Amino acid sequence: MKQLDTNQALLAFALLSAFMLLVLILLYAYLAYRKATYNKRQLSVYEMVRDLEQPDSALETYLATGEASRRLSVRGPYRMEALQEALQHRLSISNTPEERRLIYEFAERYFTDHYRQALRNRRWSTRMNTLLWIEQFRIHSLHPELIRWMKARRCSAEEHFQILRILSKLNSDQIVPFLSEKDHNLSDSQLLQILLPLNEELIDQLLAQFDTLPRRVRYNLMDALRIHNVRSTEVLALLERQLSHYDGEIRIRALKTIANFGYMSREATRQLVDVLEDEHDHPERMTSSWPERLMRAKVMGNVHEDVFVSYLLEMLGDSSYRVRQQAAESLSNYKNGLELLAKVVAGEHADRYAREMAEETLERKQYERNLA
Amino acid sequence: MNATWLELIGTIFEVISIIIAIYVVVVSLVYIVLFFVAAHKLNREKDVNESQYEQVLQEELAPPLSIIVPAYNEELNIVWSVRSLLGINYKQFEIVVVNDGSKDATAQQLIDEFDMVEVKSRVRWSGLGKETKPIRGIYRSLQHTNLVLVDKENGGKADALNVGINVCQYPYFASLDGDTVLDQDAFIKVMKPIMDAGPDEEIVATGGSVGIANGSYVDSGYLSRDSVRLSHKPLVVMQVIEYLRAFLMGRIGLSRYNLLLIVSGAFGIFKKSWVIEVGGYDVNTIGEDMELVVRLHRRIQEKKSKAQIVYVPDPVCWTEAPEQAKILRRQRTRWHRGLFESLWKNRKMMLNPRYGKIGMISMPYFLFVELLGPVVELTGIITVLIGLFLDTIDIRITLILALLMLLYGSLLSMGAVLFEEWCFKRYNRVSDLTRLFLYALSETFWYRPMMTLWRFEGLLRIAARKKHAWGDMARGGVMNSKKTDNGANGGGS
């Protein structure tokens, strides 16, 4: 009996081993095959892209004349991949709007059907890749499909956000209502990614309803204005209005954007001086956080007003290192700033930290001047 | 010896066999589960177009980052390390090199090369309430305003990192080994989970995969895609397989459920406020990186926070693996001691329901599978040998079981190679693949027993309790000069 058990066990184990060996060999065969075909594909795509980039290629002719010859067909193995890559590369180096327009037009004409189908693919990575291409080539005609898929329950979070990015690049009319509704739990970076590509018209629409926008959309909208260097009187007025907002974060972002603006109205200057004066007289009431004081110091360095100098000197002795650093940097932007710092070093400041910071800043400025 | 004695020995022998059998079955199941979790995730993401993906990661939106580079006797490569760091794709960052009382000219090299001057004013401390070795001076580069050097007395890597935490100013910091070669987009890739975290999510730490640079061509601190080659040294190839398995199966599987206890020591990003809250790095342990992550998990659980520690499967950095058995052995015994210390110092969490799944799943996993694995394996081998000797075990059964384990191990290894191929395609040649396959088959015969022995030795050395200093140096030919005793904590799975 015992002998039989052992034999049965042996047989079972042997079968299992054989099975595993088979799986292992199949796995290796699959991997080797995959690698070989992948390499082959890479090579032919690479060769085709190289041909497409020749000065007399069909693609160059199209980009020069706007006439697509039959040689630019997307049919044939890897043709589509090669064209996509060539166009993408072209987009990344192209700087004429006309050329971009031609590329978008070409993609719209020849790739749309393929993309439409790929968006229905069951594989997540296929859909995701397609969305990335759609973003690159700004395919307008897929707008309805994108909206539909975005609202579908099966749409993953990554796809949802990717579609938002596309809509923003297409300047879709869906973006403003979407953003004004709620902030959708998107991260700051994600909100900014949606806000930055928007055109002037959409930004103006958002600015018109600024006060009713969700809080975090407001923060990031101000950052977007700063990154884009938007300089209009309307924007400045809006930013200055935020300076008396109860929310500290709103004030900080507004200050940061104003610092980038480099200009401030009379009225706002007076208001800022009032606040600084108030904190000077009643240090016990001082409620501003160090990032806010840092941004104030930055504003005062970029908006040159003589009235700011005494506050900057005072800030050299701030309890926060970074505020002191910024105050010294801001002072050095003034015409007689370096002399003022030299005086601080010479002992005209009661605070030791202030003297040290002034010395350090002078040293660096000296070095920078020597380099120049 | 009389009959009862023999009977007793027989019973003990039987009990041990049964325990080992159960252990083997359970561990095999654990690996299968990890395998399928990883397979599920990676299969979904397979072939996502990476070149496009990178364009999406706009660097200007990334939060400012402090990069801490602890250095000990690195005069030969510290300058190019810093140079390649200064060239990374990232908007706002500072580099804090901490010279841990090097006996060579590490500090002077930097001071001369980057025009560094001493900072006179009081530096803003991050407020890590922990005693560190005294600082001799802090220097700032006049060429690059974002480069800082802290010169301090020798106190070990953890102490150097603590000083770095104190001096750095941004909310996130990256800890970096001086000898790690980073992918150009490493920081962006690893910061992505932090950038994508919604307002009610919090990421405490992130880390990425570590690759092995041996055999590839590293050009002044940069390893390009086309230069990746699989080494021809058997020891290195085995380590490549081991790393693939550890990172692509173990860590993805564990990270999926926020169970990960390791963020690679070679390169990880941490949220400073959390690290300060838990008291920074522990200076009395070898595996300070793992110990910190365990403590962070502990704090997260104690605060009942939903904060997460995330692992990014993308390969983000390269390190040089030991090519000599002697050094590899030293590395592995160290790692194993480090693993023990991390678990021992936080033993309160072990099987404690208060610490949720970390206490109930992660800690036991690392204790029974990773730490005690070698003990069980050795006992298993000895039991089988005794059994064969006493003729209580059928030799045919033994052989076929051994064959089964061999195939099983090879399957897992090849699974990891498959994942690599799906997602990253680092090794470009079919011949590399074939070699990985053949080496995976051979693992059971030499590499695995060797590891088991060395890790067991690590356990024995715990009794010795040597104080942790810097790892011994060994110069390799891959990156000018290299420290090889550090690097990824690649606890195999």
Interface residues (C-beta under 8 A of the other chain):
Chain A: T6 A9 L10 F13 A14 L16 S17 M20 L21 V23 L24 L27 Y28 Y30 L31 A32 R34 K35 A36 Y38 N39 Q88 W124 S125 M128 N129 L132 W133 Q136 R165 D183 N185 L186 S187 D188 S189 Q190 L192 Q193 R216 I227 S320 Y321 R322 R324 Y353 E356 M357 E359 E360 E363 R364 Y367 E368
Chain B: R44 E45 K46 D47 V48 N49 Q52 Y53 Q55 V56 Q58 E60 L61 A62 D115 V117 V119 K120 S121 R122 V123 R124 R140 L142 T145 Q169 M195 D196 A197 G198 P199 D200 D394 R396 I397 I400 L401 L403 L404 L407 Y408 S410 L411 M414 G415 V417 L418 E421 K425 N428 R429 V430 L433 T434 F437
